[in-house]
Amino acid sequence: MELFAFYNVENLFLPDPAPVHRLDPTISGLRNWDERKYRIKLSKIAHVFRLIKEDHGALPCIIGLCEISGKKVLEDLVKLDPFNSRYGIVHYNSLDERKVDVALLFDRSKIDILDSEAITFFFEIVDHKPDNYDTTRDVLFAKLKFKDEIINVFVAHLPSKREKDVNLPKRTFIINEVKNRVLNIIRSDQEKVVVCGDFNQNPDEESLVKFLHDDNQNRIMHNPFQKLYSNRQYSNFHYKSGLLFDQILLSDSFFEDSSSLRFQKAAVFNSENISVKQKGFDQRPFRTFAGTRYLGGFSDHYPVLVTFKENLR
């Protein structure tokens, strides 16, 4: 058995330097984000993966992450138990205005990275001024080798829903660009593809549904989180609304009997140990912040997982 995971870890920033003046803006945008809270945050995220290991008997060999800022936070994370410096890092600094990035962790005993790149998106020039672009978080691409299998992984954190969803055209554009790359990989190289991320939209929304088929309506990808969403399994919440923005999409080849890694099941890792119950609400993730109020939890999202059966050849 092998696991792939994706986790939006909610603002994993290095601690802010002490402000000169009390009301000075911080690098992180968080309130009183100091060394103590940072170390608690790292230990909490590491503990989530210890719980996954306890529950499934193994750590994910591939982990997509989002809402991290810079490589140093990842280096600090993988030193901790259960990673114990055995995991490698694929990361690029993005042009996001908040300096929030995506990243990939991988078990170096099982995975070799063959290639990687940051796919950067530039949108309209604001006020028609030179070098004044509207940017967002990169999509991370990594080509990796698992035993004799080549797997192409995309990690995304698409623009958020806000202000009557003004970012919908950007999300659609990015999804279409990733789809074109996926189609080229499947048609030209006939290799496996994983697309994971916080898509800031549920599995039943139009652009994600269209992503699963080519222009001739031939299936190219599967989204096992469609069924979870229809069964009211959620990875994050907005007030009383359950959402499943975090998903892992898989190419059709993972579902073939002859595949060395054959899909078994998908899940939201919504353990009670990383959850909180509030009056009037169902169980939901125990988050680090509620607005500016520090709660000391894990994240405002649950991790999502995909389990594979390994066929020996």
C-alpha positions as CSV (number, residue, x, y, z in Angstrom):
1,M,0.0,0.0,0.0
2,E,1.1,3.5,-0.8
3,L,-0.4,6.9,0.2
4,F,-0.4,10.3,-1.5
5,A,-1.6,13.3,0.5
6,F,-2.4,17.0,0.1
7,Y,-2.7,19.4,3.0
8,N,-3.4,23.1,3.2
9,V,-1.5,23.9,6.4
10,E,-2.9,27.4,7.0
11,N,-0.2,30.1,7.0
12,L,3.0,28.3,7.8
13,F,5.3,31.4,8.0
14,L,8.6,31.9,9.8
15,P,8.2,34.0,13.0
16,D,8.0,37.7,12.5
17,P,10.8,39.9,13.7
18,A,9.8,42.1,16.7
19,P,8.1,45.2,15.5
20,V,9.6,48.6,16.1
21,H,6.2,50.0,16.8
22,R,3.2,48.1,18.1
23,L,1.0,48.7,15.0
24,D,3.7,48.1,12.4
25,P,2.5,45.6,9.7
26,T,4.1,42.1,9.9
27,I,5.7,40.1,7.2
28,S,3.3,37.2,7.8
29,G,0.2,39.3,8.1
30,L,-0.5,37.4,11.4
31,R,-0.8,38.9,14.8
32,N,2.0,38.3,17.3
33,W,3.5,35.5,15.2
34,D,6.6,34.7,17.3
35,E,9.1,31.8,17.7
36,R,7.0,30.0,20.2
37,K,3.8,29.9,18.1
38,Y,5.9,29.0,15.0
39,R,7.4,26.0,16.8
40,I,3.9,24.9,18.1
41,K,2.6,25.1,14.5
42,L,5.4,23.0,13.2
43,S,4.9,20.3,15.9
44,K,1.1,20.3,15.2
45,I,1.6,19.7,11.5
46,A,4.1,17.0,12.1
47,H,1.6,15.4,14.6
48,V,-1.0,15.3,11.9
49,F,1.3,13.0,9.9
50,R,2.1,10.9,12.9
51,L,-1.6,10.3,13.2
52,I,-1.9,9.4,9.5
53,K,0.9,6.9,10.0
54,E,-0.8,5.4,13.1
55,D,-4.1,5.2,11.3
56,H,-2.8,3.8,7.9
57,G,0.4,2.1,8.9
58,A,2.5,4.2,6.7
59,L,3.4,7.8,5.8
60,P,2.4,9.2,2.4
61,C,5.3,8.9,0.0
62,I,4.2,12.1,-1.7
63,I,2.8,15.1,0.1
64,G,1.5,18.2,-1.6
65,L,1.4,21.3,0.6
66,C,0.0,24.8,0.3
67,E,-0.1,28.0,2.4
68,I,3.6,27.7,3.2
69,S,6.0,30.6,2.9
70,G,9.6,29.9,1.9
71,K,11.7,26.8,1.9
72,K,13.0,27.3,5.5
73,V,9.7,26.3,7.0
74,L,9.8,23.1,5.1
75,E,13.3,22.3,6.2
76,D,12.3,22.9,9.8
77,L,9.2,20.6,9.3
78,V,11.0,17.6,7.8
79,K,13.5,17.5,10.6
80,L,10.7,16.6,13.0
81,D,9.2,13.1,13.8
82,P,7.8,11.3,11.8
83,F,9.8,12.7,8.8
84,N,13.1,12.6,10.6
85,S,15.0,14.2,7.7
86,R,14.1,11.4,5.3
87,Y,11.9,13.6,3.1
88,G,13.1,15.7,0.3
89,I,11.6,19.1,-0.7
90,V,10.5,20.6,-4.1
91,H,9.8,24.3,-3.7
92,Y,10.0,27.5,-5.6
93,N,9.3,31.0,-4.3
94,S,6.2,32.4,-6.0
95,L,5.2,35.9,-7.0
96,D,2.1,35.8,-4.8
97,E,1.6,39.1,-3.0
98,R,1.5,37.4,0.4
99,K,4.6,35.2,-0.4
100,V,2.5,32.1,0.0
101,D,3.7,29.1,-2.0
102,V,3.0,25.4,-2.8
103,A,5.5,22.6,-2.2
104,L,6.0,18.9,-2.5
105,L,7.6,16.6,0.1
106,F,8.7,13.1,-1.0
107,D,10.1,10.0,0.7
108,R,13.7,9.9,-0.6
109,S,13.9,6.1,-0.1
110,K,11.1,5.6,-2.6
111,I,11.0,8.6,-4.9
112,D,13.5,10.2,-7.3
113,I,12.9,13.6,-8.7
114,L,13.6,13.7,-12.4
115,D,12.5,17.3,-13.2
116,S,10.6,20.2,-11.7
117,E,9.4,23.7,-12.4
118,A,7.2,26.5,-11.1
119,I,4.4,27.4,-13.6
120,T,3.9,31.1,-13.1
121,F,0.8,33.0,-14.1
122,F,0.6,36.7,-15.0
123,F,-2.7,38.4,-15.4
124,E,-3.8,41.9,-16.4
125,I,-1.4,44.8,-15.9
126,V,-2.9,46.9,-13.1
127,D,-3.4,50.6,-14.1
128,H,-1.4,49.9,-17.3
129,K,1.8,50.5,-15.4
130,P,5.0,48.7,-16.5
131,D,6.0,45.7,-14.3
132,N,2.8,46.1,-12.3
133,Y,1.2,42.6,-12.8
134,D,-1.6,40.8,-11.0
135,T,0.1,37.6,-10.0
136,T,-1.0,34.6,-8.0
137,R,0.5,31.4,-6.5
138,D,2.5,29.2,-8.8
139,V,1.5,25.7,-9.8
140,L,4.3,23.4,-9.0
141,F,5.2,20.6,-11.4
142,A,7.4,17.7,-10.6
143,K,8.3,14.6,-12.7
144,L,9.2,11.8,-10.4
145,K,10.1,8.2,-10.5
146,F,8.5,5.6,-8.2
147,K,10.4,2.3,-8.7
148,D,10.0,1.9,-12.5
149,E,7.0,4.2,-12.8
150,I,7.1,7.8,-14.0
151,I,4.5,10.0,-12.3
152,N,3.9,13.7,-13.2
153,V,2.6,15.7,-10.2
154,F,1.0,19.1,-10.2
155,V,0.4,20.9,-6.9
156,A,-2.0,23.9,-7.0
157,H,-3.5,26.5,-4.8
158,L,-5.9,28.4,-7.0
159,P,-7.1,32.0,-6.4
160,S,-9.7,32.2,-3.6
161,K,-13.4,32.8,-3.7
162,R,-14.1,36.3,-2.5
163,E,-16.0,39.5,-3.5
164,K,-18.7,37.6,-5.6
165,D,-16.0,35.3,-6.9
166,V,-14.1,37.8,-9.0
167,N,-11.3,35.2,-9.3
168,L,-13.4,32.6,-11.2
169,P,-11.9,33.6,-14.6
170,K,-8.4,33.2,-13.1
171,R,-9.1,29.8,-11.7
172,T,-10.6,28.7,-14.9
173,F,-7.6,29.9,-16.9
174,I,-5.2,28.1,-14.6
175,I,-7.1,24.9,-14.7
176,N,-7.3,25.0,-18.5
177,E,-3.5,25.6,-18.7
178,V,-2.8,22.7,-16.4
179,K,-5.3,20.5,-18.4
180,N,-3.4,21.3,-21.6
181,R,-0.1,20.1,-20.0
182,V,-1.8,17.0,-18.7
183,L,-3.2,16.2,-22.1
184,N,0.2,16.5,-23.7
185,I,1.8,14.2,-21.1
186,I,-0.9,11.5,-21.5
187,R,-0.9,11.7,-25.3
188,S,2.8,12.1,-25.9
189,D,4.5,10.2,-23.0
190,Q,1.6,8.0,-21.8
191,E,2.7,8.6,-18.2
192,K,0.7,8.8,-15.0
193,V,-0.5,12.2,-13.8
194,V,-1.6,13.4,-10.3
195,V,-3.1,16.9,-9.9
196,C,-3.6,17.8,-6.3
197,G,-4.4,21.1,-4.5
198,D,-6.8,23.5,-2.9
199,F,-8.8,24.4,-5.9
200,N,-11.1,26.8,-4.0
201,Q,-14.0,25.1,-5.6
202,N,-15.9,21.9,-5.0
203,P,-15.6,18.8,-7.2
204,D,-19.0,19.4,-8.9
205,E,-18.1,22.8,-10.3
206,E,-17.9,23.2,-14.0
207,S,-14.2,23.7,-14.7
208,L,-13.2,20.7,-12.5
209,V,-15.8,18.5,-14.1
210,K,-14.6,19.5,-17.6
211,F,-11.0,18.8,-16.5
212,L,-11.7,15.1,-16.5
213,H,-12.4,14.7,-20.2
214,D,-10.7,15.8,-23.4
215,D,-12.5,17.8,-26.2
216,N,-13.9,14.5,-27.6
217,Q,-15.3,13.6,-24.1
218,N,-12.8,10.8,-23.6
219,R,-12.0,10.4,-20.0
220,I,-8.4,11.4,-19.1
221,M,-8.7,11.9,-15.4
222,H,-10.7,10.7,-12.4
223,N,-11.7,12.7,-9.4
224,P,-12.5,10.3,-6.5
225,F,-13.5,13.3,-4.4
226,Q,-16.7,13.8,-6.3
227,K,-18.2,10.8,-4.5
228,L,-16.9,12.0,-1.1
229,Y,-18.4,15.4,-1.7
230,S,-21.8,13.9,-2.6
231,N,-21.6,11.9,0.6
232,R,-21.1,15.1,2.6
233,Q,-17.4,14.6,3.3
234,Y,-15.7,18.0,3.7
235,S,-12.1,19.2,4.1
236,N,-13.0,22.8,5.1
237,F,-15.9,25.0,6.1
238,H,-17.2,28.5,5.5
239,Y,-19.6,29.3,8.3
240,K,-22.1,26.4,8.2
241,S,-21.3,25.4,4.7
242,G,-19.2,22.3,4.2
243,L,-16.6,22.5,1.4
244,L,-14.3,20.0,-0.3
245,F,-11.8,22.4,-2.0
246,D,-8.9,20.0,-1.3
247,Q,-8.8,17.2,-3.9
248,I,-6.4,14.8,-5.6
249,L,-7.2,14.0,-9.3
250,L,-5.7,10.9,-11.0
251,S,-5.1,9.9,-14.6
252,D,-7.0,7.0,-16.0
253,S,-3.9,4.8,-15.9
254,F,-4.1,4.5,-12.1
255,F,-7.4,2.6,-12.5
256,E,-6.1,-0.1,-14.8
257,D,-5.6,-3.7,-13.4
258,S,-2.1,-3.8,-14.8
259,S,-1.0,-0.6,-13.0
260,S,1.9,-0.9,-10.6
261,L,0.0,1.6,-8.4
262,R,-3.7,0.9,-8.6
263,F,-6.2,3.3,-7.0
264,Q,-8.0,1.9,-3.9
265,K,-9.8,4.7,-2.1
266,A,-9.8,8.4,-1.3
267,A,-10.5,10.0,2.1
268,V,-10.6,13.1,4.1
269,F,-8.4,12.7,7.1
270,N,-10.9,14.2,9.6
271,S,-9.6,12.6,12.8
272,E,-11.1,13.8,16.1
273,N,-7.6,14.5,17.3
274,I,-7.2,17.4,14.9
275,S,-10.8,18.6,15.2
276,V,-13.0,20.8,17.3
277,K,-16.7,20.9,18.1
278,Q,-18.4,24.2,18.4
279,K,-22.0,24.9,19.5
280,G,-24.3,24.8,16.5
281,F,-21.6,23.4,14.2
282,D,-20.5,19.9,13.2
283,Q,-17.0,18.7,13.8
284,R,-14.5,20.8,11.9
285,P,-10.7,21.4,11.7
286,F,-9.1,22.9,14.8
287,R,-7.5,25.9,13.2
288,T,-4.5,28.0,14.1
289,F,-6.3,31.4,13.9
290,A,-9.9,32.6,13.9
291,G,-9.5,36.0,12.3
292,T,-6.7,37.6,14.3
293,R,-7.5,35.5,17.4
294,Y,-4.8,32.8,18.1
295,L,-6.3,29.4,18.8
296,G,-3.2,27.2,18.6
297,G,-4.7,24.5,16.4
298,F,-3.5,22.7,13.4
299,S,-5.1,24.2,10.2
300,D,-8.4,25.3,9.0
301,H,-8.3,22.4,6.5
302,Y,-8.2,18.7,6.8
303,P,-5.6,16.7,4.8
304,V,-6.9,14.6,2.0
305,L,-5.5,11.2,1.1
306,V,-5.5,8.7,-1.8
307,T,-4.5,5.0,-1.1
308,F,-3.0,2.8,-3.8
309,K,-2.4,-0.9,-3.9
310,E,1.1,-1.7,-5.1
311,N,1.1,-4.5,-7.7
312,L,4.4,-6.4,-7.6
313,R,5.9,-7.1,-11.0
